[in-house]
Amino acid sequence: MLFRVRTLDSADVRKIGGGCGIAAIATYVSGTIVAAAQYPVQFSPFDLLISDLGNYLHNPSGAVYINAGGVIAGLLLVPFFVSIGPWYDLAKSRKFFYIGAELFGIVLALGMIMQAIFSQDTPLHRPWSAIALLSMLLMLLFANFALLKNPAFNRLIGCFGFAATLACAAFLALYAIGLSPFILEWIAVYACLLWVWLLSFNALSLKRSGS
């Protein structure tokens, strides 16, 4: 054979996932910034939910940027969440939590895509937003429990991940009783995004010793 195609091993999958994670966060944050800049009145995370930026009635010029960013970021996050599973090969324990992190992560990615397609000014936005937030909470729980005993995982990222989980749980609890703590949603969502960013760099920094 003139050419040999090398199959991807676990190390390859982790690094590809890390690259996709970084690209996803950069895309979503960029879309959010542009959408906020286009908002027709003064924008404040203390007064508005993230989804308000993607409302075509409230933000006719800027909504497309955050919604497009949400779709692209969601697609990029699928390989990122798939790449959490191969971390198991470095620890060989807590397999159930790795599987849960992958599954809830993929549901989170799907929720991001769908809530961007069905923006806040449509009736399907609210259920997809709820699915995304709940799966975000579960993904963080499963992923950090899975990775905490992994020798290649940075423990500081795990501590931050549990803090992000608490922020997400607090927002969901308050939202469930009819309160809308706007800034807490921003904290929860962006804490999760920062966790993805940090884990992506952790994956890219790993040496190729072992799969």
Backbone as JSON Lines, residues from 0, in Angstrom:
{"i":0,"aa":"M","n":[0.84,-1.2,0.0],"ca":[0.0,0.0,0.0],"c":[0.87,1.25,0.0]}
{"i":1,"aa":"L","n":[0.52,2.2,-0.85],"ca":[1.27,3.45,-0.87],"c":[0.94,4.33,0.32]}
{"i":2,"aa":"F","n":[-0.32,4.27,0.77],"ca":[-0.75,5.11,1.88],"c":[-1.35,4.23,2.96]}
{"i":3,"aa":"R","n":[-1.05,4.54,4.18],"ca":[-1.62,3.82,5.31],"c":[-2.48,4.79,6.11]}
{"i":4,"aa":"V","n":[-3.73,4.44,6.28],"ca":[-4.65,5.29,7.05],"c":[-4.61,4.83,8.5]}
{"i":5,"aa":"R","n":[-4.18,5.71,9.39],"ca":[-4.11,5.37,10.8],"c":[-5.45,5.64,11.47]}
{"i":6,"aa":"T","n":[-5.97,4.64,12.14],"ca":[-7.24,4.83,12.85],"c":[-7.01,5.69,14.09]}
{"i":7,"aa":"L","n":[-8.04,6.41,14.46],"ca":[-7.94,7.28,15.63],"c":[-7.91,6.45,16.9]}
{"i":8,"aa":"D","n":[-6.99,6.76,17.79],"ca":[-6.99,6.13,19.1],"c":[-7.6,7.09,20.12]}
{"i":9,"aa":"S","n":[-7.63,6.68,21.37],"ca":[-8.27,7.5,22.4],"c":[-7.59,8.86,22.55]}
{"i":10,"aa":"A","n":[-6.26,8.88,22.43],"ca":[-5.54,10.15,22.55],"c":[-5.94,11.11,21.43]}
{"i":11,"aa":"D","n":[-6.09,10.58,20.22],"ca":[-6.52,11.41,19.09],"c":[-7.91,11.99,19.35]}
{"i":12,"aa":"V","n":[-8.83,11.14,19.83],"ca":[-10.2,11.58,20.07],"c":[-10.24,12.68,21.13]}
{"i":13,"aa":"R","n":[-9.45,12.52,22.19],"ca":[-9.42,13.55,23.24],"c":[-8.91,14.88,22.69]}
{"i":14,"aa":"K","n":[-7.88,14.82,21.87],"ca":[-7.32,16.06,21.33],"c":[-8.25,16.72,20.31]}
{"i":15,"aa":"I","n":[-8.88,15.9,19.47],"ca":[-9.85,16.46,18.52],"c":[-11.0,17.1,19.29]}
{"i":16,"aa":"G","n":[-11.48,16.4,20.33],"ca":[-12.54,16.96,21.16],"c":[-12.13,18.25,21.82]}
{"i":17,"aa":"G","n":[-10.87,18.31,22.29],"ca":[-10.39,19.53,22.9],"c":[-10.37,20.7,21.93]}
{"i":18,"aa":"G","n":[-9.92,20.44,20.72],"ca":[-9.91,21.49,19.71],"c":[-11.31,21.97,19.36]}
{"i":19,"aa":"C","n":[-12.24,21.01,19.27],"ca":[-13.64,21.37,18.99],"c":[-14.25,22.15,20.14]}
{"i":20,"aa":"G","n":[-13.89,21.79,21.37],"ca":[-14.41,22.51,22.54],"c":[-13.98,23.96,22.54]}
{"i":21,"aa":"I","n":[-12.71,24.2,22.26],"ca":[-12.21,25.57,22.21],"c":[-12.89,26.36,21.09]}
{"i":22,"aa":"A","n":[-13.02,25.74,19.93],"ca":[-13.67,26.4,18.8],"c":[-15.13,26.71,19.12]}
{"i":23,"aa":"A","n":[-15.81,25.79,19.81],"ca":[-17.22,25.98,20.16],"c":[-17.4,27.19,21.08]}
{"i":24,"aa":"I","n":[-16.56,27.27,22.11],"ca":[-16.7,28.37,23.07],"c":[-16.36,29.7,22.41]}
{"i":25,"aa":"A","n":[-15.31,29.72,21.6],"ca":[-14.93,30.95,20.91],"c":[-16.06,31.42,19.99]}
{"i":26,"aa":"T","n":[-16.7,30.48,19.31],"ca":[-17.8,30.82,18.4],"c":[-18.99,31.37,19.17]}
{"i":27,"aa":"Y","n":[-19.37,30.69,20.25],"ca":[-20.55,31.12,21.01],"c":[-20.34,32.47,21.67]}
{"i":28,"aa":"V","n":[-19.18,32.66,22.27],"ca":[-18.89,33.94,22.94],"c":[-18.85,35.07,21.93]}
{"i":29,"aa":"S","n":[-18.25,34.82,20.77],"ca":[-18.19,35.85,19.73],"c":[-19.59,36.25,19.28]}
{"i":30,"aa":"G","n":[-20.46,35.25,19.06],"ca":[-21.82,35.53,18.65],"c":[-22.58,36.32,19.71]}
{"i":31,"aa":"T","n":[-22.34,35.99,20.98],"ca":[-22.99,36.7,22.07],"c":[-22.56,38.16,22.13]}
{"i":32,"aa":"I","n":[-21.27,38.4,21.98],"ca":[-20.74,39.77,22.03],"c":[-21.31,40.62,20.9]}
{"i":33,"aa":"V","n":[-21.34,40.06,19.69],"ca":[-21.86,40.81,18.55],"c":[-23.36,41.07,18.74]}
{"i":34,"aa":"A","n":[-24.1,40.07,19.21],"ca":[-25.53,40.23,19.44],"c":[-25.8,41.29,20.5]}
{"i":35,"aa":"A","n":[-24.99,41.3,21.56],"ca":[-25.16,42.3,22.62],"c":[-24.87,43.7,22.09]}
{"i":36,"aa":"A","n":[-23.87,43.8,21.21],"ca":[-23.53,45.1,20.63],"c":[-24.64,45.63,19.74]}
{"i":37,"aa":"Q","n":[-25.43,44.73,19.14],"ca":[-26.51,45.12,18.25],"c":[-27.83,45.34,18.98]}
{"i":38,"aa":"Y","n":[-27.88,45.05,20.28],"ca":[-29.15,45.17,21.01],"c":[-29.61,46.62,20.97]}
{"i":39,"aa":"P","n":[-30.88,46.88,20.66],"ca":[-31.34,48.26,20.39],"c":[-31.36,49.18,21.61]}
{"i":40,"aa":"V","n":[-31.38,48.61,22.83],"ca":[-31.32,49.44,24.03],"c":[-30.12,48.98,24.85]}
{"i":41,"aa":"Q","n":[-29.81,49.71,25.9],"ca":[-28.65,49.35,26.72],"c":[-28.85,47.95,27.29]}
{"i":42,"aa":"F","n":[-27.86,47.09,27.08],"ca":[-27.96,45.7,27.49],"c":[-27.25,45.48,28.81]}
{"i":43,"aa":"S","n":[-27.89,44.7,29.71],"ca":[-27.27,44.35,30.98],"c":[-27.66,42.93,31.36]}
{"i":44,"aa":"P","n":[-26.7,42.09,31.74],"ca":[-27.02,40.72,32.17],"c":[-27.8,40.68,33.47]}
{"i":45,"aa":"F","n":[-27.91,41.81,34.16],"ca":[-28.72,41.88,35.38],"c":[-30.21,42.03,35.05]}
{"i":46,"aa":"D","n":[-30.51,42.42,33.82],"ca":[-31.91,42.69,33.45],"c":[-32.45,41.77,32.37]}
{"i":47,"aa":"L","n":[-31.57,41.02,31.69],"ca":[-32.0,40.21,30.55],"c":[-31.39,38.81,30.63]}
{"i":48,"aa":"L","n":[-32.14,37.83,30.14],"ca":[-31.62,36.48,29.98],"c":[-30.78,36.4,28.71]}
{"i":49,"aa":"I","n":[-29.97,35.38,28.62],"ca":[-29.16,35.2,27.41],"c":[-30.05,35.07,26.19]}
{"i":50,"aa":"S","n":[-31.17,34.37,26.34],"ca":[-32.06,34.15,25.2],"c":[-32.66,35.44,24.66]}
{"i":51,"aa":"D","n":[-32.71,36.5,25.5],"ca":[-33.24,37.77,25.02],"c":[-32.42,38.31,23.85]}
{"i":52,"aa":"L","n":[-31.12,38.0,23.85],"ca":[-30.26,38.46,22.75],"c":[-30.64,37.78,21.43]}
{"i":53,"aa":"G","n":[-31.21,36.56,21.52],"ca":[-31.57,35.84,20.32],"c":[-33.02,36.0,19.91]}
{"i":54,"aa":"N","n":[-33.72,36.92,20.56],"ca":[-35.13,37.18,20.23],"c":[-35.19,38.14,19.05]}
{"i":55,"aa":"Y","n":[-35.73,37.67,17.93],"ca":[-35.75,38.5,16.71],"c":[-36.67,39.71,16.85]}
{"i":56,"aa":"L","n":[-37.63,39.64,17.76],"ca":[-38.51,40.79,17.98],"c":[-37.83,41.85,18.82]}
{"i":57,"aa":"H","n":[-37.03,41.44,19.79],"ca":[-36.33,42.38,20.67],"c":[-34.99,42.84,20.09]}
{"i":58,"aa":"N","n":[-34.37,41.97,19.32],"ca":[-33.03,42.26,18.8],"c":[-32.97,41.91,17.31]}
{"i":59,"aa":"P","n":[-33.71,42.63,16.49],"ca":[-33.84,42.25,15.06],"c":[-32.53,42.23,14.3]}
{"i":60,"aa":"S","n":[-31.58,43.06,14.66],"ca":[-30.31,43.11,13.93],"c":[-29.27,42.14,14.48]}
{"i":61,"aa":"G","n":[-29.37,41.82,15.76],"ca":[-28.31,41.03,16.38],"c":[-28.64,39.59,16.69]}
{"i":62,"aa":"A","n":[-29.93,39.23,16.69],"ca":[-30.33,37.88,17.11],"c":[-29.68,36.79,16.27]}
{"i":63,"aa":"V","n":[-29.51,37.05,14.98],"ca":[-28.97,36.03,14.09],"c":[-27.55,35.62,14.51]}
{"i":64,"aa":"Y","n":[-26.79,36.53,15.12],"ca":[-25.4,36.21,15.46],"c":[-25.31,35.22,16.61]}
{"i":65,"aa":"I","n":[-26.1,35.45,17.66],"ca":[-26.03,34.51,18.79],"c":[-26.71,33.19,18.43]}
{"i":66,"aa":"N","n":[-27.77,33.24,17.61],"ca":[-28.43,32.0,17.23],"c":[-27.55,31.17,16.3]}
{"i":67,"aa":"A","n":[-26.91,31.82,15.35],"ca":[-25.98,31.09,14.48],"c":[-24.81,30.54,15.29]}
{"i":68,"aa":"G","n":[-24.33,31.36,16.24],"ca":[-23.25,30.91,17.1],"c":[-23.66,29.72,17.94]}
{"i":69,"aa":"G","n":[-24.93,29.71,18.4],"ca":[-25.43,28.59,19.19],"c":[-25.5,27.3,18.39]}
{"i":70,"aa":"V","n":[-25.94,27.4,17.14],"ca":[-26.02,26.21,16.28],"c":[-24.63,25.65,16.0]}
{"i":71,"aa":"I","n":[-23.71,26.53,15.61],"ca":[-22.34,26.08,15.29],"c":[-21.66,25.53,16.53]}
{"i":72,"aa":"A","n":[-21.81,26.23,17.66],"ca":[-21.19,25.77,18.9],"c":[-21.75,24.42,19.32]}
{"i":73,"aa":"G","n":[-23.08,24.24,19.18],"ca":[-23.68,22.96,19.52],"c":[-23.14,21.82,18.68]}
{"i":74,"aa":"L","n":[-22.96,22.07,17.39],"ca":[-22.4,21.04,16.51],"c":[-20.96,20.7,16.9]}
{"i":75,"aa":"L","n":[-20.18,21.72,17.25],"ca":[-18.79,21.5,17.65],"c":[-18.68,20.8,19.0]}
{"i":76,"aa":"L","n":[-19.68,21.0,19.86],"ca":[-19.64,20.38,21.18],"c":[-19.94,18.89,21.14]}
{"i":77,"aa":"V","n":[-20.56,18.4,20.08],"ca":[-20.82,16.96,19.99],"c":[-19.52,16.17,20.05]}
{"i":78,"aa":"P","n":[-18.51,16.45,19.19],"ca":[-17.25,15.7,19.33],"c":[-16.53,15.97,20.64]}
{"i":79,"aa":"F","n":[-16.72,17.18,21.21],"ca":[-16.11,17.44,22.52],"c":[-16.66,16.48,23.57]}
{"i":80,"aa":"F","n":[-17.99,16.36,23.63],"ca":[-18.59,15.49,24.64],"c":[-18.31,14.02,24.36]}
{"i":81,"aa":"V","n":[-18.25,13.64,23.09],"ca":[-17.86,12.27,22.74],"c":[-16.44,11.98,23.24]}
{"i":82,"aa":"S","n":[-15.59,13.0,23.24],"ca":[-14.19,12.8,23.65],"c":[-14.02,12.64,25.15]}
{"i":83,"aa":"I","n":[-15.08,12.86,25.94],"ca":[-14.96,12.64,27.39],"c":[-14.82,11.15,27.68]}
{"i":84,"aa":"G","n":[-15.51,10.31,26.92],"ca":[-15.44,8.87,27.13],"c":[-14.03,8.31,27.11]}
{"i":85,"aa":"P","n":[-13.21,8.67,26.11],"ca":[-11.85,8.14,26.06],"c":[-10.94,8.54,27.23]}
{"i":86,"aa":"W","n":[-11.37,9.5,28.05],"ca":[-10.6,9.77,29.27],"c":[-10.61,8.55,30.17]}
{"i":87,"aa":"Y","n":[-11.63,7.72,30.04],"ca":[-11.74,6.51,30.85],"c":[-10.51,5.62,30.68]}
{"i":88,"aa":"D","n":[-9.93,5.6,29.48],"ca":[-8.79,4.74,29.2],"c":[-7.55,5.12,30.03]}
{"i":89,"aa":"L","n":[-7.55,6.33,30.6],"ca":[-6.43,6.76,31.44],"c":[-6.64,6.41,32.9]}
{"i":90,"aa":"A","n":[-7.84,5.96,33.26],"ca":[-8.13,5.7,34.66],"c":[-8.74,4.31,34.9]}
{"i":91,"aa":"K","n":[-9.53,3.82,33.94],"ca":[-10.17,2.51,34.04],"c":[-11.07,2.38,35.27]}
{"i":92,"aa":"S","n":[-11.76,3.44,35.61],"ca":[-12.71,3.38,36.72],"c":[-13.83,4.38,36.47]}
{"i":93,"aa":"R","n":[-14.96,4.16,37.16],"ca":[-16.12,5.04,37.07],"c":[-16.69,5.14,35.65]}
{"i":94,"aa":"K","n":[-16.72,4.0,34.97],"ca":[-17.18,3.99,33.58],"c":[-18.6,4.52,33.44]}
{"i":95,"aa":"F","n":[-19.46,4.21,34.41],"ca":[-20.85,4.66,34.37],"c":[-20.94,6.19,34.27]}
{"i":96,"aa":"F","n":[-20.06,6.89,35.01],"ca":[-20.09,8.35,34.99],"c":[-19.59,8.91,33.67]}
{"i":97,"aa":"Y","n":[-18.61,8.25,33.07],"ca":[-18.14,8.69,31.75],"c":[-19.25,8.56,30.7]}
{"i":98,"aa":"I","n":[-19.96,7.45,30.75],"ca":[-21.07,7.24,29.81],"c":[-22.15,8.29,30.02]}
{"i":99,"aa":"G","n":[-22.49,8.55,31.29],"ca":[-23.49,9.57,31.59],"c":[-23.07,10.94,31.12]}
{"i":100,"aa":"A","n":[-21.79,11.29,31.31],"ca":[-21.29,12.6,30.87],"c":[-21.41,12.75,29.36]}
{"i":101,"aa":"E","n":[-21.07,11.69,28.63],"ca":[-21.19,11.73,27.17],"c":[-22.64,11.9,26.74]}
{"i":102,"aa":"L","n":[-23.52,11.1,27.31],"ca":[-24.93,11.14,26.89],"c":[-25.58,12.48,27.19]}
{"i":103,"aa":"F","n":[-25.42,12.96,28.44],"ca":[-26.04,14.24,28.8],"c":[-25.35,15.39,28.07]}
{"i":104,"aa":"G","n":[-24.08,15.24,27.76],"ca":[-23.4,16.27,26.98],"c":[-23.94,16.38,25.57]}
{"i":105,"aa":"I","n":[-24.2,15.23,24.95],"ca":[-24.77,15.24,23.6],"c":[-26.17,15.84,23.62]}
{"i":106,"aa":"V","n":[-26.95,15.52,24.65],"ca":[-28.28,16.12,24.78],"c":[-28.16,17.64,24.97]}
{"i":107,"aa":"L","n":[-27.18,18.07,25.76],"ca":[-26.93,19.51,25.93],"c":[-26.61,20.17,24.59]}
{"i":108,"aa":"A","n":[-25.74,19.54,23.81],"ca":[-25.39,20.1,22.5],"c":[-26.63,20.2,21.6]}
{"i":109,"aa":"L","n":[-27.45,19.15,21.63],"ca":[-28.69,19.18,20.84],"c":[-29.62,20.29,21.34]}
{"i":110,"aa":"G","n":[-29.71,20.45,22.67],"ca":[-30.54,21.51,23.24],"c":[-30.07,22.89,22.81]}
{"i":111,"aa":"M","n":[-28.75,23.09,22.78],"ca":[-28.21,24.37,22.32],"c":[-28.61,24.66,20.89]}
{"i":112,"aa":"I","n":[-28.49,23.64,20.06],"ca":[-28.83,23.82,18.64],"c":[-30.31,24.16,18.48]}
{"i":113,"aa":"M","n":[-31.17,23.39,19.15],"ca":[-32.6,23.55,18.97],"c":[-33.13,24.85,19.57]}
{"i":114,"aa":"Q","n":[-32.57,25.29,20.72],"ca":[-33.05,26.54,21.28],"c":[-32.57,27.74,20.48]}
{"i":115,"aa":"A","n":[-31.51,27.53,19.68],"ca":[-31.07,28.59,18.78],"c":[-31.93,28.62,17.52]}
{"i":116,"aa":"I","n":[-32.29,27.44,17.03],"ca":[-33.17,27.38,15.86],"c":[-34.56,27.91,16.22]}
{"i":117,"aa":"F","n":[-35.07,27.46,17.36],"ca":[-36.36,27.96,17.84],"c":[-36.07,29.06,18.88]}
{"i":118,"aa":"S","n":[-35.91,30.27,18.4],"ca":[-35.5,31.38,19.25],"c":[-36.57,31.74,20.27]}
{"i":119,"aa":"Q","n":[-36.25,32.67,21.15],"ca":[-37.12,33.01,22.26],"c":[-38.51,33.48,21.83]}
{"i":120,"aa":"D","n":[-38.63,33.99,20.62],"ca":[-39.91,34.47,20.14],"c":[-40.77,33.37,19.53]}
{"i":121,"aa":"T","n":[-40.39,32.1,19.73],"ca":[-41.18,30.97,19.26],"c":[-41.58,30.11,20.46]}
{"i":122,"aa":"P","n":[-42.7,29.37,20.37],"ca":[-43.18,28.6,21.52],"c":[-42.3,27.41,21.9]}
{"i":123,"aa":"L","n":[-41.46,26.92,20.98],"ca":[-40.63,25.75,21.29],"c":[-39.31,26.1,21.98]}
{"i":124,"aa":"H","n":[-39.04,27.39,22.12],"ca":[-37.77,27.77,22.74],"c":[-37.7,27.36,24.21]}
{"i":125,"aa":"R","n":[-38.76,27.61,24.94],"ca":[-38.74,27.36,26.38],"c":[-38.46,25.89,26.72]}
{"i":126,"aa":"P","n":[-39.15,24.91,26.1],"ca":[-38.84,23.51,26.44],"c":[-37.42,23.1,26.06]}
{"i":127,"aa":"W","n":[-36.93,23.57,24.92],"ca":[-35.56,23.22,24.53],"c":[-34.54,23.89,25.45]}
{"i":128,"aa":"S","n":[-34.84,25.09,25.91],"ca":[-33.96,25.77,26.85],"c":[-33.91,25.0,28.17]}
{"i":129,"aa":"A","n":[-35.06,24.5,28.62],"ca":[-35.11,23.72,29.86],"c":[-34.31,22.42,29.71]}
{"i":130,"aa":"I","n":[-34.43,21.77,28.55],"ca":[-33.67,20.55,28.29],"c":[-32.17,20.83,28.33]}
{"i":131,"aa":"A","n":[-31.76,21.95,27.7],"ca":[-30.35,22.3,27.66],"c":[-29.81,22.56,29.07]}
{"i":132,"aa":"L","n":[-30.56,23.31,29.89],"ca":[-30.09,23.65,31.23],"c":[-30.03,22.42,32.13]}
{"i":133,"aa":"L","n":[-31.06,21.58,32.06],"ca":[-31.07,20.38,32.9],"c":[-29.95,19.42,32.49]}
{"i":134,"aa":"S","n":[-29.75,19.23,31.2],"ca":[-28.68,18.35,30.74],"c":[-27.31,18.93,31.04]}
{"i":135,"aa":"M","n":[-27.2,20.27,31.08],"ca":[-25.94,20.9,31.47],"c":[-25.59,20.55,32.91]}
{"i":136,"aa":"L","n":[-26.6,20.63,33.79],"ca":[-26.4,20.28,35.19],"c":[-25.95,18.82,35.33]}
{"i":137,"aa":"L","n":[-26.64,17.91,34.66],"ca":[-26.32,16.49,34.77],"c":[-24.98,16.17,34.13]}
{"i":138,"aa":"M","n":[-24.67,16.81,33.01],"ca":[-23.37,16.58,32.36],"c":[-22.23,16.98,33.29]}
{"i":139,"aa":"L","n":[-22.36,18.15,33.92],"ca":[-21.31,18.6,34.84],"c":[-21.14,17.65,36.01]}
{"i":140,"aa":"L","n":[-22.25,17.19,36.57],"ca":[-22.19,16.25,37.69],"c":[-21.47,14.96,37.28]}
{"i":141,"aa":"F","n":[-21.94,14.35,36.19],"ca":[-21.36,13.08,35.76],"c":[-19.9,13.24,35.34]}
{"i":142,"aa":"A","n":[-19.6,14.3,34.61],"ca":[-18.24,14.48,34.1],"c":[-17.24,14.71,35.23]}
{"i":143,"aa":"N","n":[-17.59,15.54,36.19],"ca":[-16.64,15.82,37.26],"c":[-16.48,14.65,38.22]}
{"i":144,"aa":"F","n":[-17.56,13.9,38.47],"ca":[-17.43,12.68,39.27],"c":[-16.57,11.66,38.54]}
{"i":145,"aa":"A","n":[-16.72,11.6,37.22],"ca":[-15.93,10.65,36.44],"c":[-14.45,11.02,36.45]}
{"i":146,"aa":"L","n":[-14.16,12.28,36.24],"ca":[-12.78,12.71,36.03],"c":[-12.0,12.95,37.32]}
{"i":147,"aa":"L","n":[-12.7,13.08,38.43],"ca":[-12.03,13.5,39.67],"c":[-10.91,12.54,40.07]}
{"i":148,"aa":"K","n":[-11.08,11.25,39.8],"ca":[-10.03,10.28,40.16],"c":[-9.11,9.95,38.99]}
{"i":149,"aa":"N","n":[-9.23,10.7,37.9],"ca":[-8.4,10.45,36.73],"c":[-7.05,11.14,36.92]}
{"i":150,"aa":"P","n":[-5.95,10.4,36.84],"ca":[-4.63,10.99,37.09],"c":[-4.23,12.08,36.09]}
{"i":151,"aa":"A","n":[-4.86,12.09,34.92],"ca":[-4.51,13.09,33.9],"c":[-5.37,14.34,34.0]}
{"i":152,"aa":"F","n":[-6.34,14.32,34.89],"ca":[-7.28,15.44,35.01],"c":[-6.78,16.44,36.03]}
{"i":153,"aa":"N","n":[-6.84,17.72,35.68],"ca":[-6.44,18.79,36.59],"c":[-7.52,18.96,37.67]}
{"i":154,"aa":"R","n":[-7.16,18.71,38.92],"ca":[-8.13,18.75,40.02],"c":[-8.77,20.13,40.19]}
{"i":155,"aa":"L","n":[-8.03,21.19,39.85],"ca":[-8.6,22.54,39.97],"c":[-9.78,22.72,39.02]}
{"i":156,"aa":"I","n":[-9.69,22.1,37.85],"ca":[-10.82,22.15,36.91],"c":[-12.02,21.44,37.51]}
{"i":157,"aa":"G","n":[-11.77,20.33,38.21],"ca":[-12.85,19.61,38.86],"c":[-13.53,20.44,39.93]}
{"i":158,"aa":"C","n":[-12.74,21.13,40.74],"ca":[-13.32,22.0,41.78],"c":[-14.17,23.09,41.15]}
{"i":159,"aa":"F","n":[-13.66,23.68,40.08],"ca":[-14.43,24.71,39.38],"c":[-15.69,24.11,38.77]}
{"i":160,"aa":"G","n":[-15.59,22.88,38.28],"ca":[-16.74,22.22,37.68],"c":[-17.87,22.01,38.67]}
{"i":161,"aa":"F","n":[-17.53,21.66,39.91],"ca":[-18.57,21.48,40.92],"c":[-19.19,22.83,41.31]}
{"i":162,"aa":"A","n":[-18.38,23.89,41.3],"ca":[-18.93,25.22,41.56],"c":[-19.91,25.62,40.45]}
{"i":163,"aa":"A","n":[-19.55,25.3,39.21],"ca":[-20.45,25.58,38.08],"c":[-21.74,24.77,38.22]}
{"i":164,"aa":"T","n":[-21.63,23.54,38.71],"ca":[-22.81,22.7,38.92],"c":[-23.75,23.33,39.94]}
{"i":165,"aa":"L","n":[-23.18,23.84,41.03],"ca":[-24.0,24.5,42.06],"c":[-24.71,25.73,41.51]}
{"i":166,"aa":"A","n":[-24.0,26.51,40.69],"ca":[-24.61,27.71,40.09],"c":[-25.77,27.31,39.18]}
{"i":167,"aa":"C","n":[-25.59,26.25,38.42],"ca":[-26.64,25.78,37.52],"c":[-27.84,25.27,38.32]}
{"i":168,"aa":"A","n":[-27.57,24.51,39.38],"ca":[-28.65,23.98,40.22],"c":[-29.43,25.11,40.89]}
{"i":169,"aa":"A","n":[-28.71,26.13,41.35],"ca":[-29.38,27.27,42.0],"c":[-30.28,28.0,41.02]}
{"i":170,"aa":"F","n":[-29.8,28.21,39.81],"ca":[-30.63,28.9,38.82],"c":[-31.88,28.09,38.48]}
{"i":171,"aa":"L","n":[-31.71,26.78,38.26],"ca":[-32.85,25.94,37.92],"c":[-33.88,25.9,39.04]}
{"i":172,"aa":"A","n":[-33.4,25.85,40.3],"ca":[-34.31,25.81,41.44],"c":[-35.12,27.09,41.54]}
{"i":173,"aa":"L","n":[-34.46,28.23,41.38],"ca":[-35.16,29.52,41.45],"c":[-36.11,29.7,40.27]}
{"i":174,"aa":"Y","n":[-35.65,29.27,39.09],"ca":[-36.49,29.39,37.9],"c":[-37.74,28.52,38.01]}
{"i":175,"aa":"A","n":[-37.59,27.36,38.66],"ca":[-38.71,26.44,38.8],"c":[-39.82,27.0,39.68]}
{"i":176,"aa":"I","n":[-39.46,27.9,40.62],"ca":[-40.48,28.48,41.5],"c":[-40.95,29.85,41.0]}
{"i":177,"aa":"G","n":[-40.6,30.16,39.75],"ca":[-41.13,31.36,39.13],"c":[-40.26,32.59,39.21]}
{"i":178,"aa":"L","n":[-39.04,32.45,39.72],"ca":[-38.13,33.59,39.78],"c":[-37.23,33.59,38.54]}
{"i":179,"aa":"S","n":[-36.76,34.77,38.17],"ca":[-35.88,34.89,37.0],"c":[-34.6,35.64,37.39]}
{"i":180,"aa":"P","n":[-33.7,34.96,38.07],"ca":[-32.44,35.6,38.46],"c":[-31.51,35.71,37.25]}
{"i":181,"aa":"F","n":[-31.66,36.79,36.5],"ca":[-30.98,36.92,35.21],"c":[-29.48,36.67,35.31]}
{"i":182,"aa":"I","n":[-28.81,37.37,36.24],"ca":[-27.36,37.27,36.32],"c":[-26.92,35.86,36.68]}
{"i":183,"aa":"L","n":[-27.76,35.13,37.45],"ca":[-27.39,33.77,37.83],"c":[-27.38,32.84,36.62]}
{"i":184,"aa":"E","n":[-28.27,33.09,35.65],"ca":[-28.24,32.3,34.43],"c":[-26.93,32.54,33.69]}
{"i":185,"aa":"W","n":[-26.52,33.79,33.59],"ca":[-25.26,34.1,32.93],"c":[-24.09,33.42,33.63]}
{"i":186,"aa":"I","n":[-24.09,33.47,34.96],"ca":[-23.01,32.85,35.73],"c":[-22.99,31.35,35.48]}
{"i":187,"aa":"A","n":[-24.17,30.7,35.53],"ca":[-24.24,29.26,35.35],"c":[-23.78,28.84,33.96]}
{"i":188,"aa":"V","n":[-24.31,29.5,32.95],"ca":[-23.99,29.11,31.57],"c":[-22.52,29.39,31.26]}
{"i":189,"aa":"Y","n":[-22.03,30.56,31.64],"ca":[-20.65,30.88,31.31],"c":[-19.65,30.14,32.18]}
{"i":190,"aa":"A","n":[-20.07,29.71,33.38],"ca":[-19.2,28.85,34.17],"c":[-19.05,27.49,33.48]}
{"i":191,"aa":"C","n":[-20.15,26.98,32.91],"ca":[-20.09,25.72,32.17],"c":[-19.21,25.87,30.92]}
{"i":192,"aa":"L","n":[-19.37,26.98,30.21],"ca":[-18.55,27.21,29.02],"c":[-17.06,27.29,29.39]}
{"i":193,"aa":"L","n":[-16.77,27.95,30.52],"ca":[-15.38,28.05,30.95],"c":[-14.84,26.68,31.34]}
{"i":194,"aa":"W","n":[-15.68,25.84,31.94],"ca":[-15.26,24.48,32.28],"c":[-14.92,23.7,31.0]}
{"i":195,"aa":"V","n":[-15.74,23.83,29.98],"ca":[-15.46,23.17,28.7],"c":[-14.13,23.66,28.14]}
{"i":196,"aa":"W","n":[-13.92,24.96,28.21],"ca":[-12.68,25.58,27.72],"c":[-11.46,25.0,28.45]}
{"i":197,"aa":"L","n":[-11.56,24.93,29.78],"ca":[-10.44,24.43,30.6],"c":[-10.17,22.96,30.34]}
{"i":198,"aa":"L","n":[-11.24,22.15,30.27],"ca":[-11.04,20.73,30.01],"c":[-10.46,20.51,28.61]}
{"i":199,"aa":"S","n":[-10.83,21.35,27.67],"ca":[-10.28,21.25,26.32],"c":[-8.77,21.47,26.33]}
{"i":200,"aa":"F","n":[-8.32,22.49,27.05],"ca":[-6.88,22.73,27.15],"c":[-6.19,21.61,27.91]}
{"i":201,"aa":"N","n":[-6.85,21.07,28.93],"ca":[-6.3,19.93,29.66],"c":[-6.08,18.76,28.7]}
{"i":202,"aa":"A","n":[-7.07,18.5,27.84],"ca":[-6.95,17.4,26.87],"c":[-5.82,17.64,25.88]}
{"i":203,"aa":"L","n":[-5.7,18.87,25.41],"ca":[-4.67,19.18,24.42],"c":[-3.26,19.16,25.02]}
{"i":204,"aa":"S","n":[-3.17,19.33,26.34],"ca":[-1.85,19.36,26.98],"c":[-1.33,17.97,27.31]}
{"i":205,"aa":"L","n":[-2.17,16.93,27.19],"ca":[-1.76,15.59,27.53],"c":[-0.75,15.06,26.52]}
{"i":206,"aa":"K","n":[0.25,14.35,27.02],"ca":[1.22,13.72,26.13],"c":[0.61,12.45,25.56]}
{"i":207,"aa":"R","n":[1.19,11.94,24.5],"ca":[0.62,10.79,23.8],"c":[0.96,9.47,24.46]}
{"i":208,"aa":"S","n":[1.65,9.46,25.61],"ca":[1.96,8.2,26.27],"c":[0.67,7.54,26.73]}
{"i":209,"aa":"G","n":[0.4,6.37,26.28],"ca":[-0.84,5.68,26.59],"c":[-1.96,6.2,25.71]}
{"i":210,"aa":"S","n":[-2.98,5.39,25.51],"ca":[-4.08,5.82,24.65],"c":[-5.16,6.53,25.44]}
